[in-house]
Amino acid sequence: DSGVTQTPKHLITATGQRVTLRCSPRSGDLSVYWYQQSLDQGLQFLIQYYNGEERAKGNILERFSAQQFPDLHSELNLSSLELGDSALYFCASSVETGGRADTQYFGPGTRLTVL
Amino acid sequence: AQSVAQPEDQVNVAEGNPLTVKCTYSVSGNPYLFWYVQYPNRGLQFLLKYITGDNLVKGSYGFEAEFNKSQTSFHLKKPSALVSDSALYFCAPRGSQGNLIFGKGTKLSVKP
């Protein structure tokens, strides 16, 4: 158990809908990263938040957005869902002491299926 | 451009034999390199990382990795494979934005 929690575990929805995925980082970790794992694209970095602020953006679609709250949990919002958005969504957390040496610890993921 | 390559989609070994999962990388500056393992329908578990210092890094579950700067490689090794090691393995350098850069991974299959 990494200490990172994600809810829900599974999500099944229809095209055009909007969903919210939730992530709670490990105690003491200030940084949250979101990744998407799909058969087509593999594991891709979406976005990072550090202590409530957006820090880095990867291949995140405009239909997707995220935020990190004062208690440091993060939510990833996916809207106008398409079939191709079906994937495993992971969040990872790290302490982020300023260098790039910190380990990212991954949650169990949320499996999104868009029908 | 920052990238990682795991040249083998699948590695097959017999239980008790040594295993190697290959990784080469391309990053700017000093490399920070990580190995993760993913079991079916599970998240990624951290195995080990190279930051600086000794080129041989020891990690969890008896795994180790050898960093080679001249060959820009970071191969994962284990002296004696277990059936329970069968999983998907990812080598991931840290990108300039701080995110991990993943390749397609290598599926390790250990047969009894």
Interface residues (C-beta under 8 A of the other chain):
Chain A: S2 V4 S31 Y33 Y35 G42 L43 Q44 F45 Q48 R55 A56 G58 F90 A92 E96 R100 A101 T103 Q104 Y105 F106 G107 P108 G109 R111
Chain B: Y32 F34 Y36 N41 R42 G43 L44 Q45 F46 K49 I51 F90 R94 G95 Q97 G98 N99 L100 I101 F102 G103 K104 G105
